[in-house]
Amino acid sequence: MSDPVQRRPLGLWAAIALVVGNMIGSGVFLLPAALAPYGGASLIGWAITLCGALLLAFTFARMAMRWPQSGGPYTYAHRAFGDTVGFVIAWSYWISLWCANAAIAVAFAGSIGALVPALTATPARAAACALAALWLCTAINLLGVREAGRVQIVTTALKLLPLLLFGAVALWWLDGAHAFRPFNPSGQSLPQAAHATAALTLWALLGLEAATVPAGSIRDPERNVPRATVFGTLLAGIATVLACSVVVGLLPADSLKQSQSPMADAASLLWGPGAGLALAAVSAVSCLGALNGWTLLSGQLPLAAARDGVFPAFFARVDRRGTPWLGVLIGSALASILVLANFSRSLVQVFVFSILLSTAATLLPYVAGSAAWLWRGEGRSRIVAAFALAFSVYALAGIGAEALLWGALLVAAGLPVHLLLRLRQRSQGSAS
């Protein structure tokens, strides 16, 4: 009989690192540039998003206790609503994974550009840096789940501690008379600005469900997955909101909009070029850690769906270490195509488009997951699920028409795949 540690190579700390590491990725370092047009109004968006993320975390924790299998949002939707809904959620979440990888790889290029500007002096060079990071993390994941988990623990520690230190120290440098003035420079009403920023800030807190996706590879998942989900969300949320809001309050909006590494620019403003370079290095490590974690999920999610017969069977192929190598390679290839298709834009433009597309594709699984517990759950936790569902719908409405249209088209593109799978299963059933 195989060793349980071999069959479930990830422990509690690795699960926490997966949640924190996936949540603290590119968003906290590059998102201030996208929030610059909204100024202090972004604080309202952060408050809404953090509350919503905690509601979702508690809901996912309860579902992980009920259904401790791999698959996360897909598994919950599949158990509650059946194969068709399960496929739509799996397909949507899978799209969000490789879109997220494209965005994080682009953010990594921005961080490297702050360290060595010549490497990202042209869009083609920036794309090359992004692709190099993407395929480095792909190679790590092909070595096995245990190796990816070890890398996740190290990179999470290397970015979380400096980020908390930066946010706590830089907070004292904010000038109350000048920071966030005007409070809402966007030209939109305050509710509109809050809605738009909630959609953007949600990107920085995506990943709260990260421990639920490879639950089958986590030891004692009924206990460790819920703990990692709630604690990791709270820890990453506090660090992200603090650091990102400080940057928006420190830098002038005009320069912040054009910045490819806003947190490094803020550190340079406060403490000199050396501090800026140090933050750029932390940002690069952060992006690599998040990219490693999301790449792990890009193989685990289709693996779970394929084993249920909801995704094509080839996604269930694993090597002798249990690594779903084909799913990892396909996800990285699609992320590469997204990077290359948009490399003529600026890094910030590619980043914003990728995060909105990824967020749109993730919110549908959040909606379905919350609805699953509202339908199949029990006790007062269903009230929490109802609020989590309301938040998910609210955030989905703020994504914007372009990202919603692309997300809808990508989800619709999967429906013929589902139809073919159902027809093949019926024909095999008739033949038997």
C-alpha positions as CSV (number, residue, x, y, z in Angstrom):
1,M,0.0,0.0,0.0
2,S,1.3,3.4,-0.9
3,D,2.4,5.9,1.8
4,P,-0.4,8.4,2.6
5,V,2.1,11.2,2.4
6,Q,3.0,10.2,-1.1
7,R,-0.7,10.0,-2.1
8,R,-1.5,13.3,-0.4
9,P,1.8,15.3,-0.5
10,L,0.4,18.7,0.6
11,G,0.0,19.5,4.3
12,L,-1.7,22.4,6.1
13,W,1.2,24.8,5.6
14,A,1.3,24.0,1.9
15,A,-2.4,24.5,1.6
16,I,-2.2,27.9,3.4
17,A,0.7,28.9,1.1
18,L,-1.4,27.9,-1.9
19,V,-4.3,30.2,-0.8
20,V,-2.0,33.1,0.3
21,G,0.4,32.7,-2.6
22,N,-2.3,32.6,-5.2
23,M,-4.2,35.6,-3.8
24,I,-1.0,37.7,-3.3
25,G,0.3,37.6,-6.8
26,S,0.4,40.3,-9.4
27,G,-2.6,42.3,-8.2
28,V,-1.2,44.0,-5.2
29,F,1.9,45.1,-7.1
30,L,0.3,46.2,-10.4
31,L,-3.3,46.9,-9.5
32,P,-2.7,50.4,-8.1
33,A,-2.1,51.6,-11.6
34,A,-5.6,50.3,-12.7
35,L,-7.2,51.9,-9.6
36,A,-5.5,55.3,-10.1
37,P,-8.5,56.9,-11.9
38,Y,-10.7,56.2,-8.9
39,G,-8.5,57.6,-6.1
40,G,-9.9,57.3,-2.6
41,A,-13.1,55.8,-3.9
42,S,-11.2,52.6,-4.4
43,L,-11.3,52.1,-0.6
44,I,-15.0,51.5,-0.8
45,G,-14.4,48.9,-3.5
46,W,-11.8,47.3,-1.3
47,A,-14.2,47.2,1.7
48,I,-16.9,45.5,-0.4
49,T,-14.5,43.0,-2.0
50,L,-12.9,42.0,1.3
51,C,-16.2,41.4,2.9
52,G,-17.4,39.5,-0.1
53,A,-14.2,37.4,-0.2
54,L,-14.6,36.4,3.5
55,L,-18.3,35.4,2.8
56,L,-17.1,33.3,-0.1
57,A,-14.3,31.8,2.0
58,F,-16.6,30.7,4.8
59,T,-19.0,29.2,2.2
60,F,-16.3,27.3,0.4
61,A,-14.9,26.1,3.8
62,R,-18.3,24.6,4.6
63,M,-18.5,22.9,1.2
64,A,-15.0,21.5,1.6
65,M,-16.1,19.8,4.8
66,R,-19.1,18.3,3.0
67,W,-17.3,17.4,-0.3
68,P,-13.5,17.1,0.4
69,Q,-12.7,15.9,-3.1
70,S,-10.5,17.7,-5.7
71,G,-12.2,20.2,-8.0
72,G,-13.2,23.0,-5.8
73,P,-16.0,25.1,-7.3
74,Y,-16.6,22.6,-10.1
75,T,-17.1,19.7,-7.6
76,Y,-19.6,21.7,-5.6
77,A,-21.6,22.7,-8.6
78,H,-21.5,19.2,-10.0
79,R,-22.7,17.6,-6.7
80,A,-25.5,20.1,-6.4
81,F,-26.7,20.6,-10.0
82,G,-25.5,17.7,-12.1
83,D,-23.3,17.2,-15.2
84,T,-24.3,20.1,-17.4
85,V,-23.9,22.8,-14.8
86,G,-20.8,21.0,-13.6
87,F,-19.3,21.2,-17.1
88,V,-20.1,24.9,-17.5
89,I,-18.5,25.8,-14.2
90,A,-15.5,23.6,-14.8
91,W,-15.0,25.1,-18.3
92,S,-15.5,28.7,-17.0
93,Y,-13.1,28.1,-14.1
94,W,-10.5,26.5,-16.3
95,I,-10.7,29.5,-18.6
96,S,-10.1,31.8,-15.6
97,L,-7.0,29.8,-14.6
98,W,-5.1,30.2,-17.9
99,C,-6.3,33.8,-18.2
100,A,-4.9,34.5,-14.7
101,N,-1.6,32.9,-15.7
102,A,-1.4,35.3,-18.6
103,A,-2.0,38.3,-16.4
104,I,0.5,37.2,-13.8
105,A,3.1,36.5,-16.3
106,V,2.6,40.0,-17.7
107,A,2.9,41.5,-14.2
108,F,6.2,39.5,-13.8
109,A,7.5,41.2,-16.9
110,G,6.6,44.6,-15.4
111,S,8.5,43.8,-12.2
112,I,11.6,42.6,-14.2
113,G,11.3,45.8,-16.2
114,A,11.7,47.8,-13.1
115,L,14.9,45.9,-12.3
116,V,16.3,45.7,-15.8
117,P,14.5,48.2,-18.1
118,A,16.1,46.9,-21.2
119,L,14.4,43.6,-20.8
120,T,11.0,45.1,-21.4
121,A,11.9,48.1,-23.5
122,T,9.7,46.9,-26.4
123,P,6.4,44.9,-26.3
124,A,8.1,41.9,-27.9
125,R,10.8,41.8,-25.1
126,A,8.1,42.2,-22.5
127,A,6.2,39.3,-24.0
128,A,9.3,37.1,-24.0
129,C,9.9,37.8,-20.3
130,A,6.3,36.9,-19.5
131,L,6.5,33.7,-21.5
132,A,9.8,32.7,-19.8
133,A,8.2,33.0,-16.4
134,L,5.2,31.1,-17.5
135,W,7.1,28.1,-18.8
136,L,9.5,28.1,-15.8
137,C,6.6,27.5,-13.5
138,T,5.2,24.9,-16.0
139,A,8.5,23.0,-15.7
140,I,8.3,23.1,-11.9
141,N,4.8,21.7,-11.9
142,L,5.8,18.9,-14.3
143,L,8.2,17.8,-11.6
144,G,5.3,16.9,-9.3
145,V,2.7,18.3,-6.9
146,R,5.0,17.9,-3.9
147,E,7.7,20.0,-5.6
148,A,5.2,22.7,-6.6
149,G,4.0,22.8,-3.0
150,R,7.5,23.3,-1.7
151,V,8.2,26.2,-4.1
152,Q,4.8,27.7,-3.1
153,I,5.8,27.7,0.6
154,V,9.1,29.4,0.0
155,T,7.8,32.1,-2.4
156,T,4.9,32.9,-0.2
157,A,7.2,33.5,2.8
158,L,9.5,35.6,0.6
159,K,6.7,38.0,-0.5
160,L,4.2,38.0,2.5
161,L,6.7,39.3,5.1
162,P,8.1,42.2,3.0
163,L,4.6,43.1,1.8
164,L,3.3,43.4,5.4
165,L,6.3,45.4,6.4
166,F,6.0,47.8,3.5
167,G,2.3,48.4,4.1
168,A,2.7,49.0,7.8
169,V,5.7,51.3,7.5
170,A,4.5,53.2,4.4
171,L,1.1,53.9,6.1
172,W,2.8,56.4,8.4
173,W,4.1,58.4,5.4
174,L,0.6,59.2,4.2
175,D,-0.3,62.9,4.4
176,G,-4.0,63.1,5.4
177,A,-4.3,66.6,3.9
178,H,-3.2,65.4,0.4
179,A,-3.8,61.6,0.2
180,F,-6.9,60.6,-1.7
181,R,-7.7,64.2,-2.7
182,P,-10.1,64.4,-4.6
183,F,-11.7,61.4,-3.1
184,N,-13.5,60.4,-6.4
185,P,-11.7,61.8,-9.4
186,S,-13.3,59.3,-11.8
187,G,-16.2,61.5,-12.9
188,Q,-18.6,58.7,-12.1
189,S,-21.0,58.7,-9.2
190,L,-19.7,57.2,-6.0
191,P,-21.8,54.0,-6.3
192,Q,-20.6,53.6,-9.9
193,A,-17.0,54.1,-8.9
194,A,-17.3,51.7,-6.0
195,H,-18.9,49.1,-8.3
196,A,-16.1,49.4,-10.9
197,T,-13.4,49.2,-8.3
198,A,-15.0,46.2,-6.6
199,A,-14.6,44.3,-9.9
200,L,-11.0,45.3,-10.3
201,T,-10.0,44.7,-6.6
202,L,-11.6,41.3,-6.7
203,W,-8.8,40.2,-9.0
204,A,-6.3,40.8,-6.1
205,L,-8.4,38.5,-3.9
206,L,-9.1,35.7,-6.4
207,G,-7.6,32.4,-5.2
208,L,-9.5,32.1,-1.9
209,E,-10.7,28.8,-3.3
210,A,-7.2,27.6,-4.2
211,A,-6.9,24.9,-1.5
212,T,-10.3,23.4,-2.5
213,V,-9.1,22.5,-6.1
214,P,-6.3,20.0,-5.2
215,A,-8.2,18.8,-2.1
216,G,-7.5,15.2,-3.0
217,S,-3.7,15.9,-2.7
218,I,-4.1,17.5,0.7
219,R,-3.7,15.5,3.9
220,D,-6.9,15.5,6.1
221,P,-8.8,17.7,3.7
222,E,-11.9,17.9,5.8
223,R,-9.9,19.9,8.4
224,N,-7.0,21.4,6.5
225,V,-8.8,22.7,3.5
226,P,-11.4,24.8,5.5
227,R,-8.6,26.1,7.8
228,A,-6.4,27.1,4.9
229,T,-9.3,28.7,3.0
230,V,-10.5,31.0,5.8
231,F,-7.1,31.8,7.4
232,G,-5.4,32.3,4.1
233,T,-8.1,34.6,2.8
234,L,-8.0,36.8,5.9
235,L,-4.2,37.0,6.0
236,A,-3.8,37.7,2.3
237,G,-6.8,40.2,2.3
238,I,-5.3,42.3,5.0
239,A,-1.9,42.5,3.5
240,T,-3.2,43.2,0.0
241,V,-5.7,46.0,1.0
242,L,-3.2,47.7,3.2
243,A,-0.3,47.7,0.7
244,C,-2.3,48.5,-2.4
245,S,-4.3,51.4,-0.8
246,V,-1.1,52.9,0.6
247,V,0.4,53.1,-2.9
248,V,-2.8,54.8,-4.3
249,G,-2.6,57.3,-1.5
250,L,1.1,58.1,-2.0
251,L,1.6,58.5,-5.8
252,P,0.1,61.2,-7.9
253,A,-2.7,59.8,-10.1
254,D,-1.2,60.9,-13.4
255,S,2.1,59.1,-12.8
256,L,0.4,56.1,-11.2
257,K,-1.7,55.5,-14.3
258,Q,1.5,55.1,-16.4
259,S,3.5,53.1,-13.9
260,Q,4.5,49.5,-14.7
261,S,5.6,48.8,-11.2
262,P,3.6,51.2,-8.9
263,M,4.7,49.7,-5.6
264,A,8.3,49.9,-6.5
265,D,7.8,53.5,-7.5
266,A,6.2,54.3,-4.2
267,A,9.1,52.7,-2.3
268,S,11.5,54.7,-4.4
269,L,9.6,57.9,-3.6
270,L,9.8,57.2,0.1
271,W,13.2,55.7,0.6
272,G,15.2,56.0,-2.6
273,P,16.0,53.9,-5.6
274,G,17.4,51.0,-3.6
275,A,14.1,50.4,-1.9
276,G,12.3,50.6,-5.2
277,L,14.6,47.9,-6.6
278,A,14.0,45.7,-3.5
279,L,10.2,46.0,-3.9
280,A,10.5,45.2,-7.6
281,A,12.4,42.0,-6.7
282,V,9.7,41.1,-4.2
283,S,7.1,41.7,-6.8
284,A,8.9,39.4,-9.3
285,V,9.1,36.6,-6.6
286,S,5.5,37.2,-5.8
287,C,4.4,36.8,-9.4
288,L,6.5,33.6,-9.8
289,G,4.9,32.1,-6.7
290,A,1.4,32.9,-7.8
291,L,2.1,31.7,-11.3
292,N,3.4,28.4,-9.8
293,G,0.2,28.0,-7.7
294,W,-2.2,28.8,-10.5
295,T,-0.4,26.5,-12.9
296,L,-0.9,23.7,-10.3
297,L,-4.6,24.4,-10.4
298,S,-4.7,24.5,-14.2
299,G,-3.8,20.8,-14.2
300,Q,-5.8,19.7,-11.1
301,L,-9.2,21.2,-12.1
302,P,-9.5,19.5,-15.5
303,L,-8.1,16.3,-13.9
304,A,-11.0,16.2,-11.4
305,A,-13.6,17.0,-14.2
306,A,-12.1,14.4,-16.5
307,R,-12.3,11.7,-13.8
308,D,-16.0,12.4,-13.5
309,G,-16.5,12.1,-17.2
310,V,-17.4,15.8,-17.5
311,F,-14.2,16.8,-19.3
312,P,-12.4,15.0,-22.2
313,A,-10.6,11.9,-20.9
314,F,-7.1,13.0,-21.9
315,F,-7.1,15.6,-19.1
316,A,-7.0,12.6,-16.7
317,R,-3.7,11.4,-17.9
318,V,-1.1,11.5,-15.2
319,D,2.6,10.4,-15.0
320,R,4.2,8.1,-12.4
321,R,4.2,11.0,-9.9
322,G,0.5,11.7,-10.3
323,T,1.1,14.9,-12.2
324,P,-1.7,15.8,-14.8
325,W,1.0,16.8,-17.3
326,L,-1.2,17.2,-20.3
327,G,-3.6,19.5,-18.5
328,V,-0.7,21.6,-17.3
329,L,0.8,21.9,-20.8
330,I,-2.5,22.8,-22.4
331,G,-3.3,25.5,-19.9
332,S,0.2,27.0,-20.3
333,A,-0.1,26.9,-24.1
334,L,-3.4,28.8,-24.0
335,A,-2.0,31.4,-21.6
336,S,0.9,31.9,-23.9
337,I,-1.5,32.5,-26.8
338,L,-3.3,35.2,-24.8
339,V,0.0,36.9,-24.0
340,L,1.1,36.9,-27.6
341,A,-2.2,38.0,-29.0
342,N,-2.1,41.2,-26.9
343,F,1.7,41.9,-26.8
344,S,1.2,45.0,-29.0
345,R,-0.6,46.7,-26.1
346,S,1.1,48.2,-23.0
347,L,1.7,46.0,-20.1
348,V,-1.0,47.7,-18.1
349,Q,-3.6,47.4,-20.9
350,V,-2.8,43.6,-21.3
351,F,-3.0,43.2,-17.5
352,V,-6.3,45.0,-17.1
353,F,-7.9,43.1,-20.0
354,S,-6.6,39.7,-18.7
355,I,-7.7,40.3,-15.1
356,L,-11.2,41.4,-16.1
357,L,-11.5,38.3,-18.4
358,S,-10.2,36.0,-15.7
359,T,-12.4,37.6,-13.0
360,A,-15.5,37.3,-15.2
361,A,-14.7,33.6,-15.8
362,T,-14.1,33.0,-12.0
363,L,-17.2,34.8,-10.8
364,L,-19.5,32.3,-12.5
365,P,-18.0,29.4,-10.4
366,Y,-18.4,31.7,-7.4
367,V,-22.0,32.2,-8.2
368,A,-22.6,28.5,-8.7
369,G,-20.7,27.5,-5.6
370,S,-22.6,29.9,-3.4
371,A,-25.9,28.7,-4.9
372,A,-24.8,25.1,-4.4
373,W,-24.5,25.6,-0.6
374,L,-27.7,27.7,-0.5
375,W,-29.5,24.7,-2.2
376,R,-27.8,21.8,-0.5
377,G,-26.4,23.3,2.7
378,E,-27.8,23.4,6.2
379,G,-28.2,25.6,9.1
380,R,-27.2,29.3,9.4
381,S,-24.3,28.8,7.0
382,R,-26.9,29.1,4.2
383,I,-27.5,32.7,5.2
384,V,-23.7,33.3,4.6
385,A,-24.0,31.6,1.3
386,A,-26.9,33.9,0.3
387,F,-24.8,37.0,1.0
388,A,-21.9,35.4,-0.9
389,L,-24.1,34.8,-3.9
390,A,-25.4,38.4,-3.8
391,F,-21.8,39.7,-3.7
392,S,-20.8,37.4,-6.6
393,V,-23.7,38.6,-8.8
394,Y,-22.9,42.3,-7.8
395,A,-19.3,41.9,-8.8
396,L,-20.1,40.1,-12.0
397,A,-22.3,43.0,-13.1
398,G,-19.4,45.4,-12.6
399,I,-16.9,43.6,-14.9
400,G,-17.8,45.6,-18.0
401,A,-19.3,44.7,-21.4
402,E,-16.1,43.7,-23.2
403,A,-14.9,41.2,-20.6
404,L,-18.4,39.8,-20.1
405,L,-18.8,39.3,-23.8
406,W,-15.5,37.5,-24.2
407,G,-16.2,35.4,-21.1
408,A,-19.6,34.5,-22.5
409,L,-18.1,33.6,-25.9
410,L,-15.4,31.4,-24.3
411,V,-18.0,29.6,-22.2
412,A,-20.3,29.1,-25.2
413,A,-17.3,27.7,-27.1
414,G,-17.2,24.8,-24.6
415,L,-20.8,23.7,-25.1
416,P,-20.1,21.7,-28.3
417,V,-17.4,19.8,-26.3
418,H,-20.0,19.0,-23.6
419,L,-22.5,17.9,-26.3
420,L,-19.9,15.6,-28.0
421,L,-19.0,14.1,-24.6
422,R,-22.7,13.4,-23.8
423,L,-23.3,11.8,-27.2
424,R,-20.2,9.6,-26.9
425,Q,-21.2,8.5,-23.4
426,R,-24.7,7.6,-24.7
427,S,-23.3,5.7,-27.6
428,Q,-20.9,3.7,-25.4
429,G,-23.8,3.0,-23.0
430,S,-25.9,1.7,-25.8
431,A,-23.1,-0.4,-27.2
432,S,-22.5,-2.0,-23.8
